[in-house]
């Protein structure tokens, strides 16, 4: 089983739709959680951090459920410019200096006119 | 904005050549990572370092090698390039303590 798993996608949605991405992680002691966005042929960039209390940034809402080891990203009122691959990212407890960040495989989103 | 630089951005090279991909950062981050990514595919970790003189192999077997003599630099070397090495190589850094990772713009390598 992969340490971080995501919806396989791709998601093809019309403009204005609401879309939700799901992610699960296997290490219950994981420390920090993020959503990254990667455009075609570009490097991944941080979209937002994910907190237990949930956080919102404009049309984007991220939620963390530690008990279920589940992370979600909700995009409301989808725009064409939201088309990208969304990566779920988890950092382990970092109890040792060699613990490393874990990237999920990504879920591709295409917003269609 | 993170200060992480990869050179070259694009490289086309013949089979059998030795190549070194450079990754430099000015943030003083202890952790550095090399990922290989083919178009439309997921990131694959090939090497990482958690500090000077420390390197570890990643999840994906790779014929490349890395070194970490200085905090700022984490070069990746292919002793003999092959067409199967054609891919995008992304370098990332991370501060100790589980914060977010920052990526360079990547090197797109084509071996002919």
Interface residues (C-beta under 8 A of the other chain):
Chain A: X31 X32 X34 X40 X41 X42 X43 X44 X45 X46 X49 X87 X89 X91 X92 X93 X94 X97 X98 X100 X101 X103 X104 X105 X106 X108
Chain B: X30 X31 X33 X35 X39 X40 X42 X43 X45 X48 X50 X51 X54 X56 X88 X90 X92 X94 X96 X97 X98 X99 X100 X101 X102 X103 X104 X105 X106 X108
